[in-house]
Amino acid sequence: MYFGADFSSIRADASGGVNGVRNIERERVVSGMVGSDDLVECDLKPRLRLMAVHAHPDDESSKGAATMAKYVAEGHEVMVVTCTGGEAGSVLNPAMDKPEVLANMSEVRREEMARAAKILGVSHRWLGFIDSGLPEGEPLPPVPEGSFSVVPLEESTEALVRVIREFRPHVVLTYDENGGYPHPDHIRTHEVSMAAFDAAPEPDQFPEAGEPWQPLKLYYIHGFSRARMLAFDDILTKAGLESPYKEWLDKWDPDKGDVMDRVTTRVECSDYFEARDEALKAHATQIDPDSRWFAVPRDLQRQAWPTEEYELVRSLVDSTLPEDDLFAGIREKVGT
């Protein structure tokens, strides 16, 4: 099985950055900015907090959902922040292509998000911005005025800073600089997440948005990679099943790198693939239960690829790479 680059000799610590990981001053950790209640063993097993920042409802179920369910099952607190309401999304499941659904898309997607959050066991917050939609055509038309991707960055950053300071996450998850894929709301989610991670601990940044709080780590969520598709294609073929990945693999540009080259952290979460799938299906307007999302039987998934992948890009704690835990280096700080 392919595990990406060999990081066995690389160490991320507060003295400097390696492999693209930006490390921030250790002084914030010891000065109390991360919360003295979390840096001492005040409970038998202190709960850690994870925040995942996503662009639209359903993104949380297709990107890192099994990881979140795993940490909830371990007794930790997980919050999903959804930046937009997904109002501009199309109905991608023929069974839900009904006039009453199309007429109430915003309300339907809120109900779907509530069901998915309940399945995963996470808390949820809407950031409150309007879906920009995915521009199509040549040339691309502008996104609607006032939508998330064109709202001033300071406005959306303050909204996320407020939630960070309220929830006080130890770890923040978001998208990479390409948004995972080039949807304007995904790219904006990256920009807002990075700006909020930097602003949340600063007392002079958005002073009306709550008491400063310093998250300890920030990761990019990475989804489908060529290596993962190859693994699924191989195990389906060996099992005598049809593979939906052959066409993708045949069209893959050999000069295009694989996101696995950036991955620093693989979380084993195969026991929670069922929760992930049920959360996906809760977004019935977006997910066809007969689609390729579910082409690989879960038992074969567990054999071929039992992990979800992340890239550590900011850290205030010591953490040896590669990791298998998003809280690596943090558990030692809070006594878990």
URPEHU-V939984 format. One record per pair of residues at least 4 apart in sequence whose C-alpha atoms are under 8 Angstrom apart, sorted by the first residue. I is the first residue (numbers start at 0). J is the second residue. D is the distance in Angstrom with one decimal. If there is no record, write none. Layout:
i=I j=J d=D
i=I j=J d=D
This chain:
i=0 j=230 d=7.4
i=0 j=303 d=7.4
i=1 j=226 d=6.5
i=2 j=259 d=7.4
i=3 j=259 d=5.0
i=3 j=260 d=5.3
i=3 j=261 d=7.8
i=3 j=262 d=7.0
i=4 j=259 d=7.4
i=4 j=260 d=5.5
i=4 j=261 d=7.7
i=4 j=262 d=7.8
i=5 j=321 d=7.8
i=6 j=263 d=7.4
i=6 j=320 d=5.5
i=6 j=321 d=5.4
i=7 j=319 d=7.8
i=7 j=320 d=6.1
i=7 j=321 d=6.3
i=8 j=320 d=7.6
i=9 j=17 d=7.5
i=9 j=18 d=8.0
i=9 j=319 d=6.6
i=9 j=320 d=5.7
i=9 j=321 d=7.9
i=10 j=17 d=7.4
i=10 j=317 d=7.6
i=10 j=318 d=6.3
i=10 j=319 d=4.6
i=10 j=320 d=5.8
i=11 j=15 d=7.5
i=11 j=16 d=6.6
i=11 j=17 d=6.2
i=11 j=20 d=7.2
i=11 j=22 d=7.6
i=11 j=314 d=7.6
i=11 j=316 d=7.9
i=11 j=317 d=5.9
i=11 j=318 d=5.3
i=11 j=319 d=6.0
i=11 j=320 d=7.0
i=12 j=16 d=7.4
i=12 j=22 d=6.8
i=12 j=314 d=7.5
i=12 j=315 d=7.2
i=12 j=316 d=6.0
i=12 j=317 d=4.4
i=12 j=318 d=6.4
i=13 j=22 d=5.3
i=13 j=23 d=6.3
i=13 j=24 d=6.5
i=13 j=25 d=5.9
i=13 j=314 d=7.4
i=13 j=315 d=5.8
i=13 j=316 d=6.3
i=13 j=317 d=6.7
i=14 j=22 d=7.3
i=15 j=21 d=7.4
i=15 j=22 d=5.9
i=16 j=20 d=5.1
i=16 j=21 d=4.9
i=16 j=22 d=5.4
i=17 j=21 d=7.3
i=19 j=312 d=6.2
i=20 j=311 d=6.2
i=20 j=312 d=4.2
i=20 j=313 d=5.4
i=20 j=314 d=7.1
i=21 j=312 d=5.7
i=21 j=313 d=4.7
i=21 j=314 d=6.5
i=22 j=313 d=5.5
i=22 j=314 d=4.8
i=22 j=315 d=5.6
i=23 j=313 d=7.3
i=23 j=314 d=6.5
i=23 j=315 d=5.3
i=24 j=28 d=7.9
i=24 j=315 d=6.8
i=25 j=29 d=6.8
i=25 j=315 d=6.0
i=25 j=316 d=7.7
i=26 j=30 d=5.8
i=27 j=31 d=6.8
i=27 j=32 d=5.6
i=27 j=33 d=7.2
i=27 j=213 d=7.4
i=28 j=32 d=6.3
i=28 j=33 d=5.9
i=28 j=213 d=8.0
i=28 j=315 d=7.3
i=31 j=35 d=5.5
i=32 j=200 d=6.9
i=32 j=211 d=6.9
i=32 j=212 d=5.8
i=32 j=213 d=5.9
i=33 j=37 d=7.3
i=33 j=38 d=7.8
i=33 j=212 d=5.8
i=33 j=213 d=5.1
i=33 j=214 d=6.8
i=33 j=215 d=7.7
i=34 j=38 d=6.8
i=34 j=212 d=7.5
i=35 j=39 d=6.6
i=36 j=41 d=6.9
i=37 j=41 d=7.8
i=37 j=45 d=7.4
i=37 j=332 d=7.8
i=37 j=333 d=5.3
i=38 j=332 d=5.5
i=38 j=333 d=4.4
i=38 j=334 d=7.4
i=39 j=332 d=7.5
i=39 j=333 d=5.5
i=39 j=334 d=6.5
i=40 j=44 d=7.7
i=40 j=45 d=6.9
i=40 j=333 d=6.0
i=40 j=334 d=5.0
i=40 j=335 d=7.7
i=41 j=45 d=7.1
i=44 j=334 d=7.4
i=44 j=335 d=5.5
i=45 j=333 d=6.9
i=45 j=334 d=7.1
i=45 j=335 d=6.1
i=46 j=74 d=6.4
i=46 j=75 d=4.8
i=46 j=76 d=6.6
i=46 j=335 d=8.0
i=47 j=75 d=5.1
i=47 j=76 d=6.2
i=47 j=168 d=7.6
i=47 j=169 d=6.6
i=47 j=326 d=7.9
i=47 j=330 d=8.0
i=48 j=75 d=6.0
i=48 j=76 d=4.7
i=48 j=77 d=5.8
i=48 j=78 d=7.9
i=48 j=166 d=7.9
i=48 j=167 d=7.2
i=48 j=168 d=4.7
i=48 j=169 d=5.3
i=48 j=170 d=6.7
i=49 j=75 d=7.8
i=49 j=76 d=6.3
i=49 j=77 d=4.8
i=49 j=78 d=6.3
i=49 j=168 d=5.3
i=49 j=169 d=6.1
i=49 j=170 d=4.9
i=49 j=171 d=6.1
i=49 j=172 d=7.8
i=50 j=77 d=5.8
i=50 j=78 d=4.8
i=50 j=79 d=5.9
i=50 j=80 d=7.2
i=50 j=168 d=5.8
i=50 j=169 d=8.0
i=50 j=170 d=6.2
i=50 j=171 d=4.9
i=50 j=172 d=6.2
i=51 j=59 d=7.6
i=51 j=77 d=7.8
i=51 j=78 d=6.3
i=51 j=79 d=4.9
i=51 j=80 d=6.2
i=51 j=171 d=5.8
i=51 j=172 d=4.5
i=51 j=173 d=6.1
i=52 j=79 d=6.0
i=52 j=80 d=4.8
i=52 j=81 d=6.2
i=52 j=82 d=7.4
i=52 j=171 d=7.4
i=52 j=172 d=6.0
i=52 j=173 d=5.2
i=52 j=188 d=7.3
i=52 j=192 d=7.1
i=53 j=58 d=6.1
i=53 j=59 d=6.3
i=53 j=79 d=7.3
i=53 j=80 d=6.1
i=53 j=81 d=4.9
i=53 j=82 d=6.2
i=53 j=173 d=6.6
i=53 j=174 d=7.8
i=53 j=185 d=7.5
i=53 j=188 d=6.7
i=54 j=58 d=6.8
i=54 j=81 d=5.6
i=54 j=82 d=5.0
i=54 j=83 d=5.9
i=54 j=184 d=5.8
i=54 j=185 d=5.5
i=54 j=188 d=5.9
i=55 j=59 d=8.0
i=55 j=81 d=5.7
i=55 j=82 d=6.4
i=55 j=83 d=5.4
i=55 j=84 d=6.2
i=55 j=85 d=5.1
i=55 j=130 d=7.6
i=56 j=81 d=6.4
i=56 j=83 d=7.6
i=56 j=84 d=6.7
i=56 j=85 d=6.0
i=56 j=108 d=6.9
i=56 j=109 d=7.7
i=56 j=111 d=7.8
i=56 j=112 d=5.7
i=56 j=282 d=7.8
i=57 j=61 d=6.5
i=57 j=112 d=7.0
i=57 j=279 d=6.6
i=57 j=282 d=6.0
i=57 j=285 d=7.4
i=58 j=62 d=6.0
i=59 j=63 d=6.7
i=59 j=64 d=6.0
i=59 j=79 d=7.1
i=60 j=64 d=4.9
i=60 j=115 d=7.3
i=60 j=275 d=6.0
i=60 j=276 d=7.7
i=60 j=278 d=5.7
i=60 j=279 d=5.2
i=61 j=275 d=7.6
i=61 j=279 d=6.6
i=62 j=220 d=6.8
i=62 j=221 d=7.5
i=62 j=222 d=6.3
i=63 j=67 d=6.4
i=63 j=220 d=6.9
i=63 j=307 d=6.3
i=63 j=308 d=7.9
i=64 j=68 d=6.3
i=64 j=119 d=7.2
i=64 j=274 d=7.9
i=64 j=275 d=5.3
i=64 j=278 d=8.0
i=65 j=69 d=6.1
i=65 j=268 d=5.7
i=65 j=269 d=7.2
i=65 j=271 d=4.9
i=65 j=272 d=5.6
i=65 j=274 d=6.8
i=65 j=275 d=5.2
i=65 j=307 d=7.7
i=66 j=70 d=6.4
i=66 j=266 d=6.7
i=66 j=267 d=7.8
i=66 j=268 d=5.7
i=66 j=271 d=7.6
i=66 j=307 d=6.9
i=67 j=71 d=6.2
i=67 j=77 d=6.6
i=67 j=119 d=7.1
i=67 j=121 d=7.6
i=68 j=72 d=6.2
i=68 j=119 d=5.1
i=68 j=120 d=6.6
i=68 j=121 d=7.7
i=68 j=271 d=6.3
i=68 j=274 d=7.1
i=68 j=275 d=7.7
i=69 j=73 d=6.4
i=69 j=268 d=6.2
i=69 j=270 d=7.9
i=69 j=271 d=6.3
i=70 j=74 d=6.6
i=70 j=75 d=5.6
i=70 j=76 d=7.5
i=70 j=77 d=7.4
i=71 j=75 d=5.1
i=71 j=76 d=6.1
i=71 j=77 d=6.5
i=71 j=119 d=7.8
i=71 j=120 d=6.4
i=71 j=121 d=7.1
i=76 j=121 d=7.3
i=76 j=122 d=8.0
i=77 j=120 d=8.0
i=77 j=121 d=5.2
i=77 j=122 d=6.3
i=78 j=121 d=5.5
i=78 j=122 d=4.7
i=78 j=123 d=5.5
i=78 j=124 d=7.5
i=79 j=121 d=6.8
i=79 j=122 d=6.3
i=79 j=123 d=4.9
i=79 j=124 d=6.4
i=80 j=123 d=5.9
i=80 j=124 d=4.9
i=80 j=125 d=5.9
i=80 j=126 d=6.6
i=81 j=123 d=7.7
i=81 j=124 d=6.3
i=81 j=125 d=5.0
i=81 j=126 d=5.9
i=82 j=125 d=6.1
i=82 j=126 d=4.6
i=82 j=127 d=6.2
i=82 j=128 d=5.9
i=82 j=147 d=7.7
i=82 j=188 d=7.2
i=83 j=125 d=7.0
i=83 j=126 d=6.6
i=83 j=127 d=5.9
i=83 j=128 d=4.6
i=83 j=129 d=5.2
i=83 j=130 d=5.2
i=83 j=147 d=7.0
i=84 j=105 d=6.5
i=84 j=108 d=7.2
i=84 j=109 d=7.2
i=84 j=125 d=7.4
i=84 j=127 d=7.0
i=84 j=128 d=6.9
i=84 j=129 d=6.2
i=84 j=130 d=6.1
i=85 j=105 d=6.9
i=85 j=108 d=6.9
i=85 j=129 d=7.4
i=85 j=130 d=5.2
i=86 j=104 d=6.1
i=86 j=105 d=5.0
i=86 j=108 d=7.6
i=86 j=129 d=7.1
i=86 j=130 d=5.7
i=87 j=130 d=5.7
i=87 j=131 d=6.9
i=87 j=132 d=5.0
i=88 j=130 d=8.0
i=88 j=132 d=6.7
i=88 j=285 d=7.9
i=89 j=284 d=7.8
i=89 j=285 d=7.4
i=90 j=95 d=6.7
i=90 j=96 d=6.0
i=90 j=101 d=7.8
i=90 j=284 d=5.0
i=90 j=285 d=5.8
i=91 j=95 d=7.9
i=91 j=96 d=7.8
i=91 j=284 d=5.9
i=91 j=285 d=4.8
i=91 j=286 d=6.3
i=91 j=287 d=6.8
i=92 j=96 d=6.7
i=92 j=283 d=6.7
i=92 j=284 d=5.5
i=92 j=285 d=5.9
i=92 j=286 d=5.7
i=92 j=287 d=4.6
i=93 j=287 d=7.4
i=94 j=287 d=8.0
i=95 j=100 d=6.9
i=95 j=283 d=6.9
i=95 j=284 d=5.6
i=96 j=100 d=6.9
i=96 j=101 d=7.2
i=96 j=284 d=7.6
i=97 j=101 d=6.3
i=98 j=102 d=6.0
i=99 j=103 d=6.4
i=100 j=104 d=5.7
i=100 j=107 d=6.8
i=103 j=107 d=6.1
i=104 j=108 d=6.1
i=105 j=109 d=6.4
i=106 j=110 d=6.3
i=107 j=111 d=6.2
i=108 j=112 d=6.1
i=108 j=282 d=7.2
i=108 j=284 d=7.7
i=109 j=113 d=6.3
i=110 j=114 d=6.4
i=111 j=115 d=6.3
i=111 j=281 d=5.5
i=111 j=282 d=5.0
i=111 j=283 d=7.1
i=112 j=116 d=6.1
i=112 j=281 d=7.4
i=112 j=282 d=6.8
i=113 j=117 d=6.3
i=113 j=123 d=8.0
i=114 j=118 d=6.3
i=114 j=278 d=7.3
i=114 j=281 d=6.0
i=115 j=119 d=6.3
i=115 j=277 d=7.6
i=115 j=278 d=4.4
i=115 j=279 d=7.1
i=115 j=281 d=5.5
i=115 j=282 d=7.2
i=116 j=120 d=5.9
i=116 j=121 d=5.3
i=116 j=122 d=6.6
i=116 j=123 d=6.7
i=116 j=278 d=7.4
i=117 j=121 d=6.6
i=118 j=274 d=6.5
i=118 j=277 d=7.1
i=118 j=278 d=5.9
i=119 j=274 d=6.3
i=119 j=275 d=7.2
i=119 j=278 d=6.7
i=126 j=158 d=6.6
i=126 j=159 d=7.0
i=128 j=146 d=6.6
i=128 j=147 d=5.3
i=129 j=145 d=7.3
i=129 j=146 d=4.8
i=129 j=147 d=5.4
i=130 j=146 d=5.9
i=130 j=147 d=6.0
i=130 j=184 d=7.1
i=131 j=142 d=5.7
i=131 j=143 d=6.3
i=131 j=146 d=5.0
i=131 j=147 d=5.8
i=131 j=148 d=6.2
i=131 j=183 d=7.0
i=131 j=184 d=6.3
i=132 j=142 d=7.0
i=132 j=183 d=7.8
i=132 j=184 d=7.8
i=133 j=142 d=7.9
i=133 j=182 d=6.0
i=133 j=183 d=7.0
i=134 j=139 d=5.9
i=134 j=140 d=6.0
i=134 j=141 d=7.1
i=134 j=142 d=6.6
i=135 j=139 d=5.6
i=135 j=140 d=6.9
i=136 j=140 d=6.9
i=142 j=146 d=7.2
i=142 j=148 d=7.8
i=142 j=149 d=7.7
i=144 j=149 d=7.0
i=145 j=149 d=6.4
i=145 j=150 d=5.7
i=146 j=150 d=6.1
i=147 j=155 d=7.9
i=147 j=184 d=6.4
i=147 j=187 d=7.5
i=148 j=183 d=5.8
i=148 j=184 d=5.3
i=148 j=186 d=7.9
i=148 j=187 d=5.4
i=150 j=154 d=7.0
i=150 j=155 d=7.1
i=151 j=155 d=6.9
i=152 j=156 d=5.9
i=152 j=190 d=7.9
i=152 j=191 d=6.7
i=153 j=157 d=6.1
i=154 j=158 d=6.5
i=155 j=159 d=6.5
i=155 j=191 d=6.5
i=156 j=160 d=6.0
i=156 j=191 d=5.2
i=156 j=192 d=7.3
i=156 j=194 d=6.3
i=156 j=195 d=5.3
i=157 j=161 d=6.1
i=157 j=195 d=7.1
i=157 j=205 d=6.4
i=157 j=208 d=7.0
i=158 j=162 d=6.7
i=158 j=208 d=8.0
i=159 j=163 d=6.2
i=159 j=191 d=7.5
i=159 j=192 d=7.4
i=159 j=195 d=6.2
i=160 j=164 d=6.1
i=160 j=195 d=5.2
i=160 j=196 d=7.5
i=160 j=198 d=6.9
i=160 j=199 d=5.3
i=160 j=205 d=7.9
i=160 j=208 d=6.8
i=161 j=165 d=6.2
i=161 j=199 d=7.9
i=161 j=208 d=4.7
i=161 j=209 d=6.2
i=162 j=166 d=6.0
i=163 j=167 d=5.3
i=163 j=168 d=6.5
i=163 j=199 d=6.9
i=163 j=212 d=7.3
i=164 j=199 d=6.5
i=164 j=208 d=7.4
i=164 j=209 d=5.8
i=164 j=210 d=6.1
i=164 j=211 d=6.1
i=164 j=212 d=5.4
i=165 j=209 d=7.0
i=167 j=212 d=6.2
i=167 j=213 d=7.7
i=167 j=214 d=7.0
i=168 j=214 d=5.7
i=169 j=213 d=7.8
i=169 j=214 d=4.6
i=169 j=215 d=5.2
i=169 j=216 d=6.6
i=169 j=326 d=7.9
i=169 j=329 d=7.7
i=170 j=214 d=5.8
i=170 j=215 d=5.9
i=170 j=216 d=4.8
i=170 j=217 d=5.8
i=170 j=218 d=7.7
i=170 j=325 d=7.3
i=170 j=326 d=7.2
i=171 j=214 d=7.0
i=171 j=216 d=6.4
i=171 j=217 d=4.8
i=171 j=218 d=6.4
i=172 j=217 d=5.9
i=172 j=218 d=4.9
i=172 j=219 d=5.8
i=172 j=220 d=6.4
i=173 j=188 d=7.3
i=173 j=189 d=6.2
i=173 j=192 d=6.6
i=173 j=217 d=7.7
i=173 j=218 d=6.4
i=173 j=219 d=5.1
i=173 j=220 d=6.0
i=174 j=178 d=5.0
i=174 j=179 d=5.8
i=174 j=185 d=7.1
i=174 j=186 d=7.6
i=174 j=188 d=7.0
i=174 j=189 d=5.2
i=174 j=219 d=4.9
i=174 j=220 d=5.6
i=174 j=221 d=7.6
i=175 j=179 d=6.0
i=175 j=186 d=7.9
i=175 j=189 d=6.1
i=175 j=219 d=5.3
i=175 j=220 d=7.2
i=176 j=186 d=6.4
i=176 j=189 d=6.1
i=176 j=190 d=7.6
i=177 j=181 d=5.8
i=177 j=185 d=7.7
i=177 j=186 d=5.9
i=178 j=182 d=6.8
i=178 j=183 d=7.9
i=178 j=184 d=7.9
i=178 j=185 d=4.4
i=178 j=186 d=4.2
i=178 j=187 d=7.6
i=178 j=188 d=7.3
i=178 j=189 d=6.2
i=179 j=185 d=7.1
i=179 j=186 d=8.0
i=179 j=220 d=7.9
i=179 j=221 d=7.0
i=179 j=222 d=7.7
i=180 j=185 d=7.2
i=180 j=186 d=8.0
i=181 j=185 d=6.8
i=181 j=186 d=6.5
i=182 j=186 d=6.4
i=183 j=187 d=6.1
i=184 j=188 d=6.0
i=185 j=189 d=6.5
i=186 j=190 d=6.5
i=187 j=191 d=6.0
i=188 j=192 d=5.9
i=189 j=193 d=6.2
i=190 j=194 d=6.2
i=191 j=195 d=6.0
i=192 j=196 d=6.0
i=193 j=197 d=6.4
i=194 j=198 d=6.1
i=195 j=199 d=5.7
i=196 j=200 d=7.7
i=196 j=213 d=7.6
i=196 j=214 d=7.0
i=196 j=217 d=7.9
i=197 j=201 d=7.6
i=198 j=204 d=5.8
i=198 j=205 d=7.8
i=199 j=204 d=7.3
i=199 j=211 d=5.6
i=199 j=212 d=5.5
i=199 j=213 d=6.3
i=200 j=211 d=4.5
i=200 j=212 d=4.5
i=200 j=213 d=4.6
i=200 j=214 d=8.0
i=201 j=211 d=6.0
i=201 j=212 d=7.9
i=202 j=206 d=6.0
i=202 j=210 d=7.5
i=202 j=211 d=5.7
i=206 j=210 d=7.6
i=215 j=313 d=7.8
i=215 j=314 d=5.7
i=215 j=315 d=5.2
i=215 j=316 d=6.8
i=215 j=329 d=7.5
i=216 j=311 d=7.4
i=216 j=312 d=7.7
i=216 j=313 d=5.4
i=216 j=314 d=4.4
i=216 j=315 d=6.5
i=216 j=316 d=7.7
i=217 j=311 d=6.2
i=217 j=312 d=5.9
i=217 j=313 d=5.0
i=217 j=314 d=6.6
i=218 j=309 d=6.1
i=218 j=310 d=5.2
i=218 j=311 d=4.5
i=218 j=312 d=5.6
i=218 j=313 d=7.0
i=219 j=309 d=5.5
i=219 j=310 d=5.0
i=219 j=311 d=6.6
i=219 j=312 d=7.2
i=220 j=308 d=6.5
i=220 j=309 d=4.8
i=220 j=310 d=6.7
i=221 j=258 d=7.1
i=221 j=262 d=7.6
i=221 j=307 d=7.8
i=221 j=308 d=5.4
i=221 j=309 d=5.4
i=221 j=310 d=7.3
i=222 j=307 d=7.5
i=222 j=308 d=6.8
i=223 j=227 d=6.4
i=223 j=228 d=7.1
i=224 j=228 d=6.4
i=224 j=257 d=6.1
i=224 j=258 d=5.8
i=224 j=259 d=6.4
i=225 j=229 d=6.1
i=225 j=248 d=7.4
i=225 j=257 d=6.0
i=225 j=258 d=7.8
i=226 j=230 d=6.2
i=226 j=257 d=7.4
i=226 j=259 d=7.2
i=227 j=231 d=6.2
i=227 j=304 d=6.9
i=228 j=232 d=5.9
i=228 j=244 d=6.3
i=228 j=248 d=7.5
i=229 j=233 d=6.0
i=229 j=244 d=7.8
i=229 j=248 d=7.6
i=230 j=234 d=6.3
i=230 j=303 d=5.8
i=230 j=304 d=7.1
i=231 j=235 d=6.1
i=231 j=242 d=7.8
i=231 j=244 d=7.8
i=231 j=295 d=7.1
i=231 j=300 d=7.2
i=231 j=303 d=6.4
i=231 j=304 d=7.7
i=232 j=236 d=6.1
i=232 j=242 d=5.6
i=232 j=243 d=7.6
i=232 j=244 d=5.9
i=232 j=245 d=6.9
i=233 j=237 d=6.2
i=234 j=238 d=6.1
i=234 j=299 d=6.9
i=234 j=303 d=6.7
i=235 j=239 d=6.3
i=235 j=240 d=5.0
i=235 j=241 d=6.5
i=235 j=242 d=5.9
i=235 j=295 d=7.2
i=235 j=299 d=7.8
i=236 j=240 d=5.6
i=236 j=241 d=6.7
i=236 j=242 d=6.6
i=242 j=294 d=7.7
i=243 j=247 d=8.0
i=243 j=291 d=6.8
i=243 j=294 d=7.3
i=244 j=248 d=6.1
i=245 j=249 d=6.0
i=246 j=250 d=6.3
i=247 j=251 d=6.2
i=251 j=255 d=7.6
i=256 j=260 d=7.5
i=258 j=262 d=6.8
i=261 j=310 d=6.3
i=262 j=308 d=6.3
i=262 j=309 d=5.5
i=262 j=310 d=4.7
i=262 j=311 d=7.8
i=263 j=308 d=7.8
i=263 j=309 d=6.2
i=263 j=310 d=4.9
i=263 j=311 d=6.1
i=263 j=320 d=6.2
i=263 j=321 d=5.0
i=263 j=322 d=6.3
i=264 j=308 d=5.8
i=264 j=309 d=5.1
i=264 j=310 d=6.1
i=264 j=311 d=7.1
i=264 j=320 d=7.4
i=264 j=321 d=5.6
i=264 j=322 d=4.5
i=264 j=323 d=5.5
i=264 j=324 d=7.0
i=264 j=325 d=7.3
i=265 j=306 d=5.7
i=265 j=307 d=5.6
i=265 j=308 d=4.7
i=265 j=309 d=6.4
i=265 j=321 d=7.8
i=265 j=322 d=6.4
i=265 j=323 d=5.0
i=265 j=324 d=7.3
i=266 j=306 d=5.1
i=266 j=307 d=5.4
i=266 j=308 d=6.5
i=266 j=322 d=7.9
i=266 j=323 d=4.9
i=266 j=324 d=5.8
i=266 j=325 d=7.5
i=267 j=305 d=5.7
i=267 j=306 d=4.3
i=267 j=307 d=6.8
i=267 j=323 d=7.1
i=268 j=272 d=7.1
i=268 j=305 d=6.3
i=268 j=306 d=5.6
i=268 j=307 d=7.1
i=269 j=300 d=7.9
i=269 j=301 d=5.6
i=269 j=305 d=4.8
i=269 j=306 d=6.5
i=271 j=275 d=6.4
i=272 j=276 d=6.2
i=272 j=297 d=7.1
i=273 j=277 d=6.2
i=273 j=297 d=7.7
i=274 j=278 d=6.1
i=275 j=279 d=6.2
i=276 j=280 d=6.2
i=276 j=293 d=7.9
i=277 j=281 d=6.3
i=278 j=282 d=7.1
i=279 j=283 d=7.8
i=279 j=286 d=6.6
i=280 j=286 d=6.0
i=280 j=287 d=7.5
i=280 j=288 d=6.4
i=282 j=286 d=6.0
i=283 j=287 d=6.8
i=286 j=290 d=7.5
i=288 j=292 d=7.7
i=288 j=293 d=7.1
i=289 j=293 d=7.0
i=290 j=294 d=7.0
i=291 j=295 d=8.0
i=295 j=299 d=6.5
i=295 j=300 d=6.3
i=296 j=300 d=6.3
i=297 j=301 d=6.2
i=298 j=302 d=6.5
i=299 j=303 d=6.1
i=300 j=304 d=5.5
i=300 j=305 d=6.4
i=301 j=305 d=4.5
i=316 j=328 d=5.6
i=316 j=329 d=6.7
i=317 j=328 d=5.4
i=318 j=322 d=7.5
i=318 j=327 d=6.1
i=318 j=328 d=5.2
i=322 j=327 d=7.0
i=323 j=327 d=7.7
i=326 j=330 d=6.0
i=327 j=331 d=7.9
i=328 j=332 d=6.9
i=329 j=333 d=6.5
i=330 j=334 d=5.8
i=330 j=335 d=5.0
i=331 j=335 d=6.4
